Amino acid sequence: MPTRNRLAAAAVAVWFGVAWVKAANDDGLEFSGKRDEVDRVARAAIKTMNTLDYRKLDEGLADWANATTGPLHDEIAGLTADKKKQLKDAKPVSSAEIASSAVKELDDRGGKATVIATVEKTVQTANSKPQQSFQPLQATLTRTKDGWKLETLDPVPYAQPQ
C-alpha cells in the first residue's frame, strides 16, 4: 500500500475514533435516552388510565393506582365502596391507544416531566353502542423510587374543526 493511502487510512481511522469518543461521552445522548424513557412510561400510563372494564374493576383500579403518584394516586386509592359500586353499575368498558405523544419538558434533576399525547379512546357503558373519541391530554410525571409515575392527567382544550 502506498504511503499516501496509509496516511489517508490513518487519518480516517483517527477521525472515526475521535467521533466515537465524542459520541460515547455526549450528555445529549444520555438525556435523549431519559426523554425516551419518560415518553415510554407516559404512553403506557396514559393508556392504562383510559382503560377500564367493569368485569375486572378491582384489577383495573389497581393498575391505575400503580401508574400514579401524589393526589391522583390518593384519589384512586381512596375510592369508596359506594363509588366502586356506581362504577360497576354503569358497566363501563373502555380501551385506548396512544395516537401520538411528545415530551414537552423534562427536568431530570428535579424528577419532573410534562408529556402531551393524543388518545384514541373507545367507551361503552351498559347497553350503549361503543363511542370513539380522540382527546389531547397533558400529563405531569414525577420520578419516584419505583420510577416515573403520573401525577396529573388533564384534557387539553382545543377548538373543534368547523
ZIKASUL-V897377 format. One record per residue. N is the residue number from 0. RES is the residue in one letter. OMEGA is omega in radians with two decimals (none if undefined). Layout:
BEGIN
n | res | omega
N | RES | OMEGA
N | RES | OMEGA
END
This chain:
BEGIN
n | res | omega
0 | M | 3.12
1 | P | -3.12
2 | T | -3.12
3 | R | 3.13
4 | N | 3.12
5 | R | 3.11
6 | L | 3.12
7 | A | 3.13
8 | A | 3.12
9 | A | 3.13
10 | A | 3.12
11 | V | 3.14
12 | A | 3.12
13 | V | -3.13
14 | W | 3.12
15 | F | 3.11
16 | G | 3.11
17 | V | 3.13
18 | A | 3.13
19 | W | 3.13
20 | V | 3.12
21 | K | -3.13
22 | A | -3.13
23 | A | -3.11
24 | N | -3.10
25 | D | 3.10
26 | D | 3.13
27 | G | 3.10
28 | L | 3.12
29 | E | 3.14
30 | F | 3.11
31 | S | 3.09
32 | G | 3.11
33 | K | 3.11
34 | R | 3.10
35 | D | 3.11
36 | E | 3.11
37 | V | 3.13
38 | D | -3.14
39 | R | -3.13
40 | V | -3.14
41 | A | 3.13
42 | R | -3.13
43 | A | -3.11
44 | A | 3.12
45 | I | 3.08
46 | K | 3.13
47 | T | -3.09
48 | M | 3.12
49 | N | -3.14
50 | T | 3.12
51 | L | 3.08
52 | D | -3.08
53 | Y | -3.14
54 | R | 3.10
55 | K | -3.01
56 | L | -3.10
57 | D | 3.11
58 | E | 3.13
59 | G | 3.12
60 | L | 3.07
61 | A | 3.08
62 | D | 3.10
63 | W | -3.12
64 | A | -3.14
65 | N | -3.10
66 | A | -2.97
67 | T | 3.06
68 | T | 3.05
69 | G | -3.08
70 | P | 3.11
71 | L | 3.08
72 | H | -3.12
73 | D | 3.13
74 | E | 3.14
75 | I | -3.12
76 | A | -3.11
77 | G | 3.12
78 | L | -3.13
79 | T | 3.09
80 | A | 3.10
81 | D | 3.14
82 | K | 3.11
83 | K | 3.09
84 | K | 3.10
85 | Q | 3.10
86 | L | -3.12
87 | K | -3.14
88 | D | 3.12
89 | A | 3.12
90 | K | 3.12
91 | P | 2.95
92 | V | -3.13
93 | S | 3.07
94 | S | -3.07
95 | A | 2.98
96 | E | 3.09
97 | I | 3.14
98 | A | 3.11
99 | S | 3.09
100 | S | 3.09
101 | A | 3.05
102 | V | -3.12
103 | K | 3.13
104 | E | 3.05
105 | L | 3.04
106 | D | -3.06
107 | D | 3.14
108 | R | -3.13
109 | G | 3.12
110 | G | 3.13
111 | K | 3.08
112 | A | 3.06
113 | T | -3.12
114 | V | 3.01
115 | I | -3.10
116 | A | 2.99
117 | T | -3.06
118 | V | 2.99
119 | E | -2.98
120 | K | 3.03
121 | T | -3.10
122 | V | 3.04
123 | Q | 3.08
124 | T | 3.13
125 | A | -3.09
126 | N | -3.12
127 | S | 3.07
128 | K | 3.09
129 | P | 3.11
130 | Q | 3.13
131 | Q | 3.12
132 | S | 3.01
133 | F | -3.11
134 | Q | 3.01
135 | P | -3.12
136 | L | 2.99
137 | Q | -3.12
138 | A | 2.99
139 | T | 3.11
140 | L | 3.09
141 | T | 3.07
142 | R | 3.11
143 | T | 3.09
144 | K | 3.12
145 | D | -3.13
146 | G | -3.12
147 | W | 3.14
148 | K | 3.07
149 | L | 3.05
150 | E | 3.06
151 | T | 3.06
152 | L | -3.03
153 | D | 3.04
154 | P | 3.07
155 | V | 3.13
156 | P | 3.09
157 | Y | -3.14
158 | A | 3.09
159 | Q | 3.07
160 | P | -3.11
161 | Q | none
END
